[in-house]
Amino acid sequence: MIRVMIADDDALVRLGLADLLTTDESIHVVAQAADGLHAIQLATAHRVDIALVDVRMPRMDGITAITRLRALPHPPKVITLTTFDLDEYVYNALAAGADGFLLKDTDPAEILRAVHLVHAGSAMLHPTAARRLIDRYHHSGQPHNAAARSRLDQLTPREHDVLAMLAQGDTNAGIATALGMRESTVKAHVSRILTALDVTNRVQAALLARDAGLT
């Protein structure tokens, strides 16, 4: 069972998301928060696997809430779900530790898919957000960052292979099939990569890989 918290200041949005999520028998909505501060309190009181977090909320905005959520002893994975796709929201949400970035006009089936993907350890980005990141990191025309390359030097050749596929958006299962490994071995490699690169999730690792010119 995937335990989900919804954090959004719009009661109708919370209701709509809760109704959508409960159509999936493997998802259980355990908490609903009206602002970022409330989200932190509820995530502390409930064991939450996935938090759907809006960016614009009173008392504590979504970006600050994501940072605080990721710092909890049992941090939930976070999917940012917002009306806006402004560059600053995309970059700041991912930098704060979000594992996904979706717009509220995302197809309901894709929202459910995102919850499952992120819970399984993958990432999920709305196509518009992905395009912005590619434009910034992959087609910037700027020299690759030497500091990023230096951080990747800590990885083994096999970890480089895993990271390269991760940066292209492949799932653990896809990486395992392509590289002839068990999925559990891929998960172990990904965990080691995140630790070695000092990042909190796959999205940040992928951005670092692009910045270093690995992809």
Backbone as JSON Lines, residues from 0, in Angstrom:
{"i":0,"aa":"M","n":[0.84,-1.2,0.0],"ca":[0.0,0.0,0.0],"c":[0.88,1.25,0.0]}
{"i":1,"aa":"I","n":[0.6,2.17,-0.9],"ca":[1.35,3.43,-0.98],"c":[0.6,4.5,-0.19]}
{"i":2,"aa":"R","n":[1.23,5.03,0.84],"ca":[0.6,6.01,1.7],"c":[0.92,7.41,1.18]}
{"i":3,"aa":"V","n":[-0.13,8.17,0.84],"ca":[0.03,9.46,0.15],"c":[-0.54,10.59,0.99]}
{"i":4,"aa":"M","n":[0.16,11.72,0.98],"ca":[-0.35,12.97,1.56],"c":[-0.52,13.99,0.45]}
{"i":5,"aa":"I","n":[-1.6,14.75,0.5],"ca":[-1.87,15.83,-0.46],"c":[-1.72,17.16,0.26]}
{"i":6,"aa":"A","n":[-0.9,18.05,-0.28],"ca":[-0.72,19.39,0.31],"c":[-1.07,20.44,-0.74]}
{"i":7,"aa":"D","n":[-2.2,21.1,-0.55],"ca":[-2.67,22.13,-1.49],"c":[-3.64,23.04,-0.75]}
{"i":8,"aa":"D","n":[-3.55,24.34,-0.99],"ca":[-4.42,25.26,-0.26],"c":[-5.83,25.34,-0.84]}
{"i":9,"aa":"D","n":[-6.06,24.7,-1.98],"ca":[-7.38,24.69,-2.61],"c":[-8.11,23.41,-2.2]}
{"i":10,"aa":"A","n":[-9.19,23.57,-1.45],"ca":[-9.92,22.4,-0.94],"c":[-10.49,21.55,-2.07]}
{"i":11,"aa":"L","n":[-10.92,22.18,-3.16],"ca":[-11.46,21.42,-4.29],"c":[-10.38,20.59,-4.97]}
{"i":12,"aa":"V","n":[-9.18,21.14,-5.07],"ca":[-8.06,20.39,-5.65],"c":[-7.75,19.19,-4.77]}
{"i":13,"aa":"R","n":[-7.7,19.4,-3.46],"ca":[-7.43,18.29,-2.55],"c":[-8.48,17.19,-2.71]}
{"i":14,"aa":"L","n":[-9.74,17.61,-2.79],"ca":[-10.83,16.64,-2.92],"c":[-10.71,15.88,-4.23]}
{"i":15,"aa":"G","n":[-10.42,16.61,-5.31],"ca":[-10.31,15.97,-6.62],"c":[-9.16,14.98,-6.68]}
{"i":16,"aa":"L","n":[-8.01,15.36,-6.1],"ca":[-6.86,14.47,-6.1],"c":[-7.13,13.23,-5.23]}
{"i":17,"aa":"A","n":[-7.77,13.46,-4.08],"ca":[-8.08,12.34,-3.2],"c":[-9.03,11.36,-3.89]}
{"i":18,"aa":"D","n":[-10.04,11.88,-4.57],"ca":[-10.98,11.02,-5.3],"c":[-10.25,10.22,-6.39]}
{"i":19,"aa":"L","n":[-9.33,10.9,-7.09],"ca":[-8.57,10.22,-8.14],"c":[-7.7,9.11,-7.55]}
{"i":20,"aa":"L","n":[-6.96,9.44,-6.51],"ca":[-6.01,8.48,-5.94],"c":[-6.7,7.25,-5.36]}
{"i":21,"aa":"T","n":[-7.89,7.45,-4.8],"ca":[-8.59,6.32,-4.18],"c":[-9.21,5.38,-5.22]}
{"i":22,"aa":"T","n":[-9.15,5.74,-6.5],"ca":[-9.59,4.79,-7.53],"c":[-8.57,3.68,-7.72]}
{"i":23,"aa":"D","n":[-7.38,3.89,-7.19],"ca":[-6.32,2.88,-7.26],"c":[-6.25,2.16,-5.91]}
{"i":24,"aa":"E","n":[-6.53,0.88,-5.9],"ca":[-6.62,0.13,-4.64],"c":[-5.29,0.03,-3.91]}
{"i":25,"aa":"S","n":[-4.18,0.31,-4.61],"ca":[-2.87,0.2,-3.96],"c":[-2.42,1.52,-3.35]}
{"i":26,"aa":"I","n":[-3.27,2.57,-3.45],"ca":[-2.93,3.89,-2.91],"c":[-3.9,4.25,-1.8]}
{"i":27,"aa":"H","n":[-3.35,4.74,-0.69],"ca":[-4.18,5.15,0.45],"c":[-3.82,6.59,0.82]}
{"i":28,"aa":"V","n":[-4.79,7.5,0.74],"ca":[-4.57,8.89,1.13],"c":[-4.67,8.98,2.65]}
{"i":29,"aa":"V","n":[-3.55,9.23,3.31],"ca":[-3.53,9.21,4.77],"c":[-3.62,10.6,5.39]}
{"i":30,"aa":"A","n":[-3.4,11.66,4.57],"ca":[-3.43,13.0,5.15],"c":[-3.64,14.04,4.04]}
{"i":31,"aa":"Q","n":[-4.28,15.16,4.43],"ca":[-4.46,16.28,3.52],"c":[-4.11,17.56,4.26]}
{"i":32,"aa":"A","n":[-3.24,18.37,3.66],"ca":[-2.77,19.6,4.3],"c":[-3.17,20.81,3.46]}
{"i":33,"aa":"A","n":[-3.53,21.91,4.16],"ca":[-3.96,23.13,3.48],"c":[-2.81,24.11,3.26]}
{"i":34,"aa":"D","n":[-1.63,23.83,3.82],"ca":[-0.48,24.7,3.62],"c":[0.79,23.91,3.94]}
{"i":35,"aa":"G","n":[1.93,24.54,3.67],"ca":[3.19,23.84,3.85],"c":[3.49,23.45,5.28]}
{"i":36,"aa":"L","n":[3.2,24.33,6.21],"ca":[3.46,24.05,7.62],"c":[2.62,22.87,8.1]}
{"i":37,"aa":"H","n":[1.35,22.87,7.7],"ca":[0.47,21.77,8.05],"c":[0.99,20.46,7.47]}
{"i":38,"aa":"A","n":[1.55,20.53,6.27],"ca":[2.11,19.34,5.61],"c":[3.23,18.74,6.44]}
{"i":39,"aa":"I","n":[4.11,19.59,6.97],"ca":[5.21,19.1,7.8],"c":[4.67,18.4,9.04]}
{"i":40,"aa":"Q","n":[3.67,19.01,9.65],"ca":[3.08,18.45,10.88],"c":[2.44,17.09,10.6]}
{"i":41,"aa":"L","n":[1.72,17.0,9.48],"ca":[1.03,15.75,9.16],"c":[2.02,14.66,8.75]}
{"i":42,"aa":"A","n":[3.05,15.04,8.01],"ca":[4.05,14.05,7.59],"c":[4.82,13.51,8.79]}
{"i":43,"aa":"T","n":[4.93,14.33,9.83],"ca":[5.59,13.88,11.06],"c":[4.69,12.92,11.84]}
{"i":44,"aa":"A","n":[3.38,13.18,11.8],"ca":[2.42,12.36,12.55],"c":[2.07,11.06,11.83]}
{"i":45,"aa":"H","n":[2.16,11.07,10.51],"ca":[1.8,9.89,9.72],"c":[3.02,9.41,8.93]}
{"i":46,"aa":"R","n":[3.14,8.13,8.76],"ca":[4.21,7.6,7.91],"c":[3.76,7.75,6.46]}
{"i":47,"aa":"V","n":[4.34,8.73,5.76],"ca":[3.92,9.05,4.4],"c":[4.98,8.57,3.41]}
{"i":48,"aa":"D","n":[4.55,7.86,2.37],"ca":[5.46,7.4,1.32],"c":[5.66,8.46,0.23]}
{"i":49,"aa":"I","n":[4.56,9.06,-0.2],"ca":[4.58,10.05,-1.28],"c":[3.8,11.28,-0.83]}
{"i":50,"aa":"A","n":[4.37,12.46,-1.06],"ca":[3.67,13.71,-0.79],"c":[3.46,14.45,-2.11]}
{"i":51,"aa":"L","n":[2.22,14.75,-2.42],"ca":[1.89,15.61,-3.56],"c":[1.82,17.03,-3.03]}
{"i":52,"aa":"V","n":[2.71,17.9,-3.49],"ca":[2.86,19.22,-2.87],"c":[2.71,20.33,-3.9]}
{"i":53,"aa":"D","n":[1.8,21.26,-3.63],"ca":[1.65,22.45,-4.47],"c":[2.79,23.42,-4.17]}
{"i":54,"aa":"V","n":[3.11,24.29,-5.12],"ca":[4.19,25.25,-4.92],"c":[3.71,26.46,-4.14]}
{"i":55,"aa":"R","n":[2.58,27.02,-4.53],"ca":[2.09,28.25,-3.93],"c":[1.08,27.93,-2.83]}
{"i":56,"aa":"M","n":[1.52,28.07,-1.58],"ca":[0.66,27.83,-0.42],"c":[0.95,28.87,0.65]}
{"i":57,"aa":"P","n":[-0.03,29.17,1.49],"ca":[0.19,30.13,2.59],"c":[1.0,29.52,3.72]}
{"i":58,"aa":"R","n":[1.47,30.41,4.6],"ca":[2.24,30.06,5.81],"c":[3.61,29.47,5.48]}
{"i":59,"aa":"M","n":[3.67,28.49,4.6],"ca":[4.95,27.94,4.15],"c":[4.77,27.49,2.71]}
{"i":60,"aa":"D","n":[5.57,28.05,1.8],"ca":[5.42,27.7,0.39],"c":[5.89,26.27,0.14]}
{"i":61,"aa":"G","n":[5.55,25.76,-1.04],"ca":[5.85,24.37,-1.37],"c":[7.33,24.06,-1.42]}
{"i":62,"aa":"I","n":[8.15,24.99,-1.93],"ca":[9.59,24.73,-2.04],"c":[10.2,24.55,-0.65]}
{"i":63,"aa":"T","n":[9.85,25.43,0.27],"ca":[10.34,25.3,1.64],"c":[9.83,24.02,2.27]}
{"i":64,"aa":"A","n":[8.56,23.7,2.0],"ca":[7.97,22.48,2.55],"c":[8.71,21.24,2.03]}
{"i":65,"aa":"I","n":[9.07,21.23,0.77],"ca":[9.79,20.08,0.2],"c":[11.12,19.89,0.93]}
{"i":66,"aa":"T","n":[11.84,21.0,1.13],"ca":[13.12,20.93,1.84],"c":[12.94,20.36,3.24]}
{"i":67,"aa":"R","n":[11.89,20.83,3.93],"ca":[11.63,20.36,5.3],"c":[11.19,18.88,5.3]}
{"i":68,"aa":"L","n":[10.37,18.51,4.33],"ca":[9.91,17.13,4.24],"c":[11.07,16.17,4.01]}
{"i":69,"aa":"R","n":[11.99,16.56,3.14],"ca":[13.11,15.7,2.8],"c":[14.1,15.58,3.97]}
{"i":70,"aa":"A","n":[14.0,16.49,4.94],"ca":[14.9,16.46,6.09],"c":[14.32,15.68,7.26]}
{"i":71,"aa":"L","n":[13.11,15.17,7.13],"ca":[12.49,14.41,8.21],"c":[13.21,13.07,8.42]}
{"i":72,"aa":"P","n":[13.12,12.49,9.6],"ca":[13.76,11.19,9.85],"c":[13.3,10.1,8.88]}
{"i":73,"aa":"H","n":[12.03,10.14,8.51],"ca":[11.49,9.2,7.51],"c":[10.9,10.03,6.37]}
{"i":74,"aa":"P","n":[11.75,10.56,5.5],"ca":[11.28,11.52,4.49],"c":[10.43,10.87,3.39]}
{"i":75,"aa":"P","n":[9.31,11.47,3.09],"ca":[8.53,10.97,1.94],"c":[9.18,11.41,0.64]}
{"i":76,"aa":"K","n":[8.92,10.69,-0.41],"ca":[9.28,11.17,-1.74],"c":[8.24,12.2,-2.14]}
{"i":77,"aa":"V","n":[8.65,13.16,-2.95],"ca":[7.78,14.31,-3.22],"c":[7.54,14.47,-4.72]}
{"i":78,"aa":"I","n":[6.28,14.68,-5.06],"ca":[5.9,15.08,-6.41],"c":[5.28,16.47,-6.32]}
{"i":79,"aa":"T","n":[5.87,17.41,-7.0],"ca":[5.31,18.76,-7.04],"c":[4.21,18.79,-8.09]}
{"i":80,"aa":"L","n":[3.05,19.25,-7.7],"ca":[1.89,19.31,-8.59],"c":[1.37,20.74,-8.55]}
{"i":81,"aa":"T","n":[1.56,21.47,-9.65],"ca":[1.24,22.89,-9.63],"c":[0.58,23.34,-10.93]}
{"i":82,"aa":"T","n":[-0.03,24.52,-10.88],"ca":[-0.66,25.1,-12.06],"c":[0.38,25.75,-12.96]}
{"i":83,"aa":"F","n":[1.53,26.1,-12.39],"ca":[2.52,26.91,-13.1],"c":[3.75,26.09,-13.48]}
{"i":84,"aa":"D","n":[4.32,26.35,-14.66],"ca":[5.52,25.65,-15.1],"c":[6.7,26.61,-15.25]}
{"i":85,"aa":"L","n":[6.7,27.68,-14.44],"ca":[7.76,28.66,-14.53],"c":[9.11,28.01,-14.24]}
{"i":86,"aa":"D","n":[10.15,28.48,-14.94],"ca":[11.48,27.91,-14.78],"c":[11.9,27.82,-13.32]}
{"i":87,"aa":"E","n":[11.67,28.91,-12.58],"ca":[12.14,28.95,-11.2],"c":[11.46,27.89,-10.36]}
{"i":88,"aa":"Y","n":[10.2,27.58,-10.65],"ca":[9.5,26.55,-9.9],"c":[10.1,25.18,-10.2]}
{"i":89,"aa":"V","n":[10.35,24.9,-11.47],"ca":[10.92,23.61,-11.86],"c":[12.27,23.41,-11.18]}
{"i":90,"aa":"Y","n":[13.17,24.36,-11.37],"ca":[14.53,24.23,-10.85],"c":[14.54,24.17,-9.32]}
{"i":91,"aa":"N","n":[13.78,25.07,-8.69],"ca":[13.8,25.13,-7.23],"c":[13.18,23.9,-6.59]}
{"i":92,"aa":"A","n":[12.11,23.39,-7.19],"ca":[11.47,22.19,-6.65],"c":[12.41,20.99,-6.73]}
{"i":93,"aa":"L","n":[13.07,20.82,-7.86],"ca":[13.98,19.69,-8.02],"c":[15.21,19.85,-7.14]}
{"i":94,"aa":"A","n":[15.7,21.08,-7.04],"ca":[16.86,21.33,-6.18],"c":[16.52,21.07,-4.72]}
{"i":95,"aa":"A","n":[15.26,21.3,-4.33],"ca":[14.84,21.08,-2.95],"c":[14.68,19.6,-2.62]}
{"i":96,"aa":"G","n":[14.61,18.77,-3.67],"ca":[14.52,17.33,-3.43],"c":[13.31,16.65,-4.0]}
{"i":97,"aa":"A","n":[12.51,17.34,-4.83],"ca":[11.34,16.71,-5.44],"c":[11.77,15.62,-6.4]}
{"i":98,"aa":"D","n":[11.0,14.54,-6.44],"ca":[11.28,13.43,-7.34],"c":[10.43,13.52,-8.61]}
{"i":99,"aa":"G","n":[9.5,14.45,-8.63],"ca":[8.66,14.61,-9.8],"c":[8.11,16.02,-9.87]}
{"i":100,"aa":"F","n":[7.76,16.45,-11.08],"ca":[7.18,17.78,-11.27],"c":[6.08,17.63,-12.32]}
{"i":101,"aa":"L","n":[4.84,17.81,-11.89],"ca":[3.69,17.69,-12.79],"c":[2.83,18.94,-12.73]}
{"i":102,"aa":"L","n":[2.13,19.21,-13.81],"ca":[1.15,20.3,-13.83],"c":[-0.22,19.72,-13.5]}
{"i":103,"aa":"K","n":[-1.09,20.57,-12.97],"ca":[-2.4,20.1,-12.56],"c":[-3.3,19.71,-13.72]}
{"i":104,"aa":"D","n":[-2.88,20.07,-14.95],"ca":[-3.66,19.63,-16.11],"c":[-3.16,18.29,-16.64]}
{"i":105,"aa":"T","n":[-2.25,17.66,-15.91],"ca":[-1.75,16.34,-16.3],"c":[-2.9,15.33,-16.31]}
{"i":106,"aa":"D","n":[-2.9,14.44,-17.29],"ca":[-3.93,13.41,-17.39],"c":[-3.98,12.61,-16.08]}
{"i":107,"aa":"P","n":[-5.18,12.34,-15.56],"ca":[-5.3,11.61,-14.29],"c":[-4.52,10.29,-14.27]}
{"i":108,"aa":"A","n":[-4.54,9.57,-15.39],"ca":[-3.82,8.3,-15.44],"c":[-2.32,8.51,-15.25]}
{"i":109,"aa":"E","n":[-1.81,9.65,-15.75],"ca":[-0.39,9.94,-15.61],"c":[-0.03,10.31,-14.17]}
{"i":110,"aa":"I","n":[-0.97,10.95,-13.47],"ca":[-0.73,11.26,-12.05],"c":[-0.62,9.96,-11.25]}
{"i":111,"aa":"L","n":[-1.52,9.02,-11.51],"ca":[-1.45,7.73,-10.84],"c":[-0.14,7.02,-11.19]}
{"i":112,"aa":"R","n":[0.22,7.09,-12.46],"ca":[1.48,6.45,-12.9],"c":[2.67,7.09,-12.2]}
{"i":113,"aa":"A","n":[2.63,8.41,-12.03],"ca":[3.73,9.11,-11.38],"c":[3.89,8.63,-9.94]}
{"i":114,"aa":"V","n":[2.79,8.46,-9.24],"ca":[2.86,7.99,-7.85],"c":[3.55,6.63,-7.79]}
{"i":115,"aa":"H","n":[3.19,5.74,-8.69],"ca":[3.79,4.41,-8.7],"c":[5.27,4.46,-9.1]}
{"i":116,"aa":"L","n":[5.6,5.27,-10.1],"ca":[6.99,5.36,-10.55],"c":[7.89,5.93,-9.46]}
{"i":117,"aa":"V","n":[7.44,7.02,-8.85],"ca":[8.26,7.65,-7.82],"c":[8.38,6.74,-6.6]}
{"i":118,"aa":"H","n":[7.31,6.07,-6.24],"ca":[7.37,5.14,-5.12],"c":[8.36,4.01,-5.4]}
{"i":119,"aa":"A","n":[8.48,3.62,-6.66],"ca":[9.4,2.54,-7.04],"c":[10.84,3.01,-7.17]}
{"i":120,"aa":"G","n":[11.06,4.32,-7.03],"ca":[12.41,4.84,-7.08],"c":[12.77,5.56,-8.35]}
{"i":121,"aa":"S","n":[11.81,5.72,-9.26],"ca":[12.06,6.46,-10.49],"c":[11.65,7.92,-10.33]}
{"i":122,"aa":"A","n":[11.71,8.65,-11.4],"ca":[11.32,10.06,-11.38],"c":[10.25,10.29,-12.45]}
{"i":123,"aa":"M","n":[9.53,11.39,-12.33],"ca":[8.47,11.7,-13.3],"c":[8.41,13.2,-13.49]}
{"i":124,"aa":"L","n":[8.62,13.64,-14.73],"ca":[8.55,15.06,-15.05],"c":[7.51,15.31,-16.13]}
{"i":125,"aa":"H","n":[6.74,16.36,-15.96],"ca":[5.84,16.8,-17.02],"c":[6.69,17.13,-18.24]}
{"i":126,"aa":"P","n":[6.22,16.82,-19.46],"ca":[7.02,17.09,-20.66],"c":[7.53,18.52,-20.77]}
{"i":127,"aa":"T","n":[6.72,19.49,-20.33],"ca":[7.16,20.89,-20.39],"c":[8.35,21.11,-19.46]}
{"i":128,"aa":"A","n":[8.29,20.54,-18.25],"ca":[9.39,20.68,-17.31],"c":[10.63,19.99,-17.83]}
{"i":129,"aa":"A","n":[10.45,18.8,-18.41],"ca":[11.59,18.08,-18.96],"c":[12.25,18.87,-20.09]}
{"i":130,"aa":"R","n":[11.42,19.49,-20.92],"ca":[11.95,20.27,-22.03],"c":[12.79,21.44,-21.53]}
{"i":131,"aa":"R","n":[12.31,22.09,-20.47],"ca":[13.06,23.22,-19.91],"c":[14.41,22.75,-19.37]}
{"i":132,"aa":"L","n":[14.42,21.6,-18.71],"ca":[15.67,21.1,-18.15],"c":[16.64,20.7,-19.25]}
{"i":133,"aa":"I","n":[16.13,20.07,-20.3],"ca":[16.98,19.7,-21.42],"c":[17.57,20.94,-22.07]}
{"i":134,"aa":"D","n":[16.73,21.95,-22.27],"ca":[17.22,23.19,-22.88],"c":[18.32,23.81,-22.05]}
{"i":135,"aa":"R","n":[18.18,23.72,-20.74],"ca":[19.16,24.37,-19.87],"c":[20.46,23.57,-19.75]}
{"i":136,"aa":"Y","n":[20.32,22.25,-19.58],"ca":[21.49,21.44,-19.27],"c":[22.08,20.7,-20.47]}
{"i":137,"aa":"H","n":[21.25,20.43,-21.47],"ca":[21.74,19.6,-22.57],"c":[22.07,20.39,-23.82]}
{"i":138,"aa":"H","n":[21.39,21.5,-24.02],"ca":[21.6,22.29,-25.23],"c":[22.01,23.72,-24.91]}
{"i":139,"aa":"S","n":[22.65,23.9,-23.78],"ca":[23.03,25.25,-23.36],"c":[24.18,25.79,-24.18]}
{"i":140,"aa":"G","n":[24.98,24.89,-24.77],"ca":[26.13,25.35,-25.53],"c":[27.28,25.79,-24.64]}
{"i":141,"aa":"Q","n":[27.14,25.64,-23.33],"ca":[28.19,26.04,-22.41],"c":[29.12,24.87,-22.16]}
{"i":142,"aa":"P","n":[30.39,25.12,-21.82],"ca":[31.3,24.03,-21.52],"c":[30.79,23.21,-20.34]}
{"i":143,"aa":"H","n":[31.05,21.94,-20.38],"ca":[30.61,21.09,-19.28],"c":[31.32,21.49,-17.99]}
{"i":144,"aa":"N","n":[30.62,21.35,-16.91],"ca":[31.09,21.81,-15.62],"c":[32.19,20.88,-15.08]}
{"i":145,"aa":"A","n":[33.37,21.44,-14.83],"ca":[34.5,20.63,-14.35],"c":[34.22,20.06,-12.98]}
{"i":146,"aa":"A","n":[33.52,20.82,-12.13],"ca":[33.2,20.33,-10.79],"c":[32.28,19.12,-10.87]}
{"i":147,"aa":"A","n":[31.32,19.17,-11.79],"ca":[30.41,18.03,-11.96],"c":[31.17,16.81,-12.45]}
{"i":148,"aa":"R","n":[32.08,17.01,-13.4],"ca":[32.88,15.89,-13.9],"c":[33.73,15.28,-12.78]}
{"i":149,"aa":"S","n":[34.25,16.14,-11.93],"ca":[35.07,15.66,-10.83],"c":[34.26,14.79,-9.88]}
{"i":150,"aa":"R","n":[33.01,15.16,-9.62],"ca":[32.17,14.37,-8.74],"c":[31.86,13.0,-9.35]}
{"i":151,"aa":"L","n":[31.69,12.97,-10.68],"ca":[31.42,11.7,-11.35],"c":[32.64,10.78,-11.37]}
{"i":152,"aa":"D","n":[33.83,11.33,-11.18],"ca":[35.05,10.53,-11.17],"c":[35.07,9.53,-10.02]}
{"i":153,"aa":"Q","n":[34.21,9.77,-9.01],"ca":[34.15,8.87,-7.86],"c":[33.45,7.56,-8.2]}
{"i":154,"aa":"L","n":[32.76,7.53,-9.32],"ca":[31.96,6.36,-9.68],"c":[32.78,5.32,-10.43]}
{"i":155,"aa":"T","n":[32.37,4.07,-10.29],"ca":[32.99,2.99,-11.05],"c":[32.47,3.04,-12.49]}
{"i":156,"aa":"P","n":[33.13,2.36,-13.43],"ca":[32.64,2.32,-14.81],"c":[31.2,1.81,-14.91]}
{"i":157,"aa":"R","n":[30.87,0.79,-14.09],"ca":[29.5,0.26,-14.13],"c":[28.5,1.29,-13.62]}
{"i":158,"aa":"E","n":[28.89,2.03,-12.59],"ca":[28.01,3.07,-12.07],"c":[27.84,4.19,-13.08]}
{"i":159,"aa":"H","n":[28.87,4.46,-13.86],"ca":[28.74,5.44,-14.95],"c":[27.68,4.97,-15.95]}
{"i":160,"aa":"D","n":[27.71,3.68,-16.27],"ca":[26.72,3.13,-17.21],"c":[25.31,3.28,-16.66]}
{"i":161,"aa":"V","n":[25.14,2.95,-15.38],"ca":[23.83,3.05,-14.76],"c":[23.37,4.51,-14.72]}
{"i":162,"aa":"L","n":[24.27,5.41,-14.36],"ca":[23.92,6.82,-14.28],"c":[23.54,7.38,-15.63]}
{"i":163,"aa":"A","n":[24.25,6.97,-16.68],"ca":[23.94,7.46,-18.03],"c":[22.53,7.08,-18.44]}
{"i":164,"aa":"M","n":[22.12,5.85,-18.12],"ca":[20.76,5.42,-18.47],"c":[19.74,6.08,-17.57]}
{"i":165,"aa":"L","n":[20.09,6.24,-16.3],"ca":[19.2,6.94,-15.36],"c":[18.93,8.36,-15.86]}
{"i":166,"aa":"A","n":[19.98,9.02,-16.35],"ca":[19.84,10.4,-16.81],"c":[18.96,10.5,-18.05]}
{"i":167,"aa":"Q","n":[18.81,9.4,-18.77],"ca":[17.94,9.39,-19.94],"c":[16.5,9.04,-19.58]}
{"i":168,"aa":"G","n":[16.26,8.82,-18.29],"ca":[14.91,8.56,-17.83],"c":[14.53,7.1,-17.73]}
{"i":169,"aa":"D","n":[15.5,6.19,-17.88],"ca":[15.2,4.77,-17.8],"c":[14.85,4.36,-16.37]}
{"i":170,"aa":"T","n":[13.96,3.41,-16.24],"ca":[13.59,2.86,-14.93],"c":[14.63,1.83,-14.51]}
{"i":171,"aa":"N","n":[14.56,1.42,-13.24],"ca":[15.47,0.37,-12.77],"c":[15.32,-0.9,-13.58]}
{"i":172,"aa":"A","n":[14.07,-1.24,-13.9],"ca":[13.83,-2.46,-14.69],"c":[14.44,-2.33,-16.08]}
{"i":173,"aa":"G","n":[14.29,-1.15,-16.69],"ca":[14.86,-0.94,-18.02],"c":[16.37,-1.0,-18.02]}
{"i":174,"aa":"I","n":[16.98,-0.41,-16.99],"ca":[18.44,-0.43,-16.86],"c":[18.92,-1.86,-16.67]}
{"i":175,"aa":"A","n":[18.21,-2.62,-15.85],"ca":[18.6,-4.01,-15.59],"c":[18.57,-4.83,-16.87]}
{"i":176,"aa":"T","n":[17.54,-4.65,-17.67],"ca":[17.43,-5.39,-18.93],"c":[18.54,-5.01,-19.9]}
{"i":177,"aa":"A","n":[18.79,-3.71,-20.01],"ca":[19.79,-3.22,-20.96],"c":[21.21,-3.62,-20.58]}
{"i":178,"aa":"L","n":[21.49,-3.64,-19.28],"ca":[22.86,-3.91,-18.82],"c":[23.07,-5.35,-18.34]}
{"i":179,"aa":"G","n":[22.0,-6.17,-18.43],"ca":[22.13,-7.57,-18.06],"c":[22.37,-7.77,-16.57]}
{"i":180,"aa":"M","n":[21.65,-7.01,-15.75],"ca":[21.78,-7.12,-14.3],"c":[20.44,-7.42,-13.67]}
{"i":181,"aa":"R","n":[20.47,-7.84,-12.43],"ca":[19.23,-7.96,-11.66],"c":[18.75,-6.56,-11.27]}
{"i":182,"aa":"E","n":[17.44,-6.42,-11.14],"ca":[16.9,-5.12,-10.75],"c":[17.38,-4.72,-9.36]}
{"i":183,"aa":"S","n":[17.55,-5.69,-8.47],"ca":[18.05,-5.39,-7.12],"c":[19.48,-4.86,-7.18]}
{"i":184,"aa":"T","n":[20.26,-5.35,-8.15],"ca":[21.63,-4.86,-8.31],"c":[21.62,-3.42,-8.8]}
{"i":185,"aa":"V","n":[20.71,-3.12,-9.71],"ca":[20.57,-1.74,-10.2],"c":[20.21,-0.81,-9.04]}
{"i":186,"aa":"K","n":[19.26,-1.23,-8.22],"ca":[18.86,-0.41,-7.07],"c":[20.05,-0.13,-6.16]}
{"i":187,"aa":"A","n":[20.89,-1.14,-5.96],"ca":[22.08,-0.96,-5.12],"c":[23.04,0.03,-5.76]}
{"i":188,"aa":"H","n":[23.21,-0.06,-7.08],"ca":[24.07,0.87,-7.78],"c":[23.53,2.3,-7.67]}
{"i":189,"aa":"V","n":[22.21,2.46,-7.84],"ca":[21.61,3.78,-7.77],"c":[21.8,4.38,-6.38]}
{"i":190,"aa":"S","n":[21.62,3.56,-5.35],"ca":[21.81,4.04,-3.97],"c":[23.25,4.51,-3.77]}
{"i":191,"aa":"R","n":[24.2,3.74,-4.27],"ca":[25.61,4.11,-4.16],"c":[25.91,5.39,-4.94]}
{"i":192,"aa":"I","n":[25.3,5.54,-6.11],"ca":[25.5,6.74,-6.94],"c":[25.01,7.98,-6.21]}
{"i":193,"aa":"L","n":[23.81,7.9,-5.63],"ca":[23.25,9.05,-4.93],"c":[24.14,9.46,-3.76]}
{"i":194,"aa":"T","n":[24.64,8.46,-3.04],"ca":[25.52,8.74,-1.9],"c":[26.83,9.36,-2.37]}
{"i":195,"aa":"A","n":[27.44,8.77,-3.41],"ca":[28.73,9.26,-3.89],"c":[28.64,10.67,-4.45]}
{"i":196,"aa":"L","n":[27.51,10.99,-5.11],"ca":[27.35,12.31,-5.72],"c":[26.77,13.33,-4.75]}
{"i":197,"aa":"D","n":[26.37,12.87,-3.55],"ca":[25.8,13.74,-2.53],"c":[24.55,14.44,-3.04]}
{"i":198,"aa":"V","n":[23.65,13.65,-3.63],"ca":[22.35,14.16,-4.08],"c":[21.26,13.32,-3.42]}
{"i":199,"aa":"T","n":[20.04,13.84,-3.43],"ca":[18.98,13.18,-2.69],"c":[18.09,12.29,-3.54]}
{"i":200,"aa":"N","n":[18.1,12.48,-4.86],"ca":[17.22,11.67,-5.68],"c":[17.75,11.53,-7.1]}
{"i":201,"aa":"R","n":[17.03,10.76,-7.91],"ca":[17.46,10.44,-9.28],"c":[17.47,11.68,-10.17]}
{"i":202,"aa":"V","n":[16.51,12.57,-9.95],"ca":[16.45,13.77,-10.79],"c":[17.71,14.6,-10.62]}
{"i":203,"aa":"Q","n":[18.12,14.82,-9.38],"ca":[19.33,15.6,-9.15],"c":[20.56,14.9,-9.71]}
{"i":204,"aa":"A","n":[20.61,13.58,-9.61],"ca":[21.72,12.83,-10.19],"c":[21.74,12.98,-11.71]}
{"i":205,"aa":"A","n":[20.55,12.95,-12.33],"ca":[20.47,13.1,-13.78],"c":[20.92,14.48,-14.22]}
{"i":206,"aa":"L","n":[20.54,15.51,-13.47],"ca":[20.96,16.87,-13.81],"c":[22.47,17.01,-13.7]}
{"i":207,"aa":"L","n":[23.04,16.4,-12.67],"ca":[24.5,16.45,-12.5],"c":[25.19,15.72,-13.65]}
{"i":208,"aa":"A","n":[24.62,14.6,-14.07],"ca":[25.2,13.84,-15.19],"c":[25.17,14.66,-16.48]}
{"i":209,"aa":"R","n":[24.07,15.34,-16.72],"ca":[23.97,16.18,-17.92],"c":[24.97,17.34,-17.83]}
{"i":210,"aa":"D","n":[25.09,17.92,-16.66],"ca":[26.0,19.05,-16.48],"c":[27.44,18.62,-16.7]}
{"i":211,"aa":"A","n":[27.74,17.36,-16.4],"ca":[29.1,16.85,-16.57],"c":[29.35,16.35,-17.99]}
{"i":212,"aa":"G","n":[28.29,16.32,-18.81],"ca":[28.46,15.87,-20.19],"c":[28.4,14.38,-20.35]}
{"i":213,"aa":"L","n":[27.85,13.65,-19.36],"ca":[27.78,12.21,-19.46],"c":[26.77,11.77,-20.5]}
{"i":214,"aa":"T","n":[25.72,12.57,-20.72],"ca":[24.71,12.22,-21.7],"c":[24.73,13.19,-22.87]}
